[in-house]
Amino acid sequence: MKSNSKTIHVKWVRSAIGFSYRQKRMVKSLGLRRLNHTVELQDTPSVRGLVSKLSHLVQVVNPEAKPDWAAVPECAFRPPEDAEVKARRTGEQSSGGRELETSQSKSNSKKV
């Protein structure tokens, strides 16, 4: 929902079994899917009218504040390190993942 428009939080608190099909359809039109489901709706006269007609089935509740720990990510992913970065950390020189051939090894491989 837009942050500049006023909203209300509606919670389905009582089953619609035993009530008319019209009331069941009104509960569904509010976007409620199951008991104890809470939805955020724009605070308009039409929504207020539906909530007042269904006052025995739904409640207007305060939004639940998220706990502080919800803002902390469960795990952090880092991109894989390059061989050069690893070498700098360990103090070794990087060969880019390949062995460097010396002129001696090239000449030996040609003679064989």
MOBELLIN-V784358 format. One record per backbone hydrogen bond with DSSP energy under -0.5 kcal/mol. NH is the residue of the N-H (numbers start at 0). CO is the residue of the C=O. If there is no record, write none. Layout:
NH,CO ; NH,CO
This chain:
7,40 ; 8,60 ; 9,7 ; 9,38 ; 10,58 ; 11,36 ; 12,10 ; 12,56 ; 13,56 ; 18,15 ; 23,19 ; 24,20 ; 25,21 ; 26,22 ; 27,23 ; 28,24 ; 29,25 ; 29,26 ; 30,27 ; 31,26 ; 35,11 ; 36,33 ; 38,9 ; 40,7 ; 40,38 ; 42,5 ; 43,41 ; 47,43 ; 48,44 ; 49,45 ; 50,46 ; 51,47 ; 52,48 ; 53,49 ; 54,51 ; 56,53 ; 57,53 ; 58,10 ; 60,8 ; 60,58 ; 69,66 ; 70,67 ; 71,68 ; 85,81 ; 86,82 ; 87,83 ; 88,84 ; 89,85 ; 90,86 ; 91,86 ; 97,94 ; 105,101 ; 106,102 ; 107,103 ; 108,104 ; 109,105 ; 110,106 ; 111,107
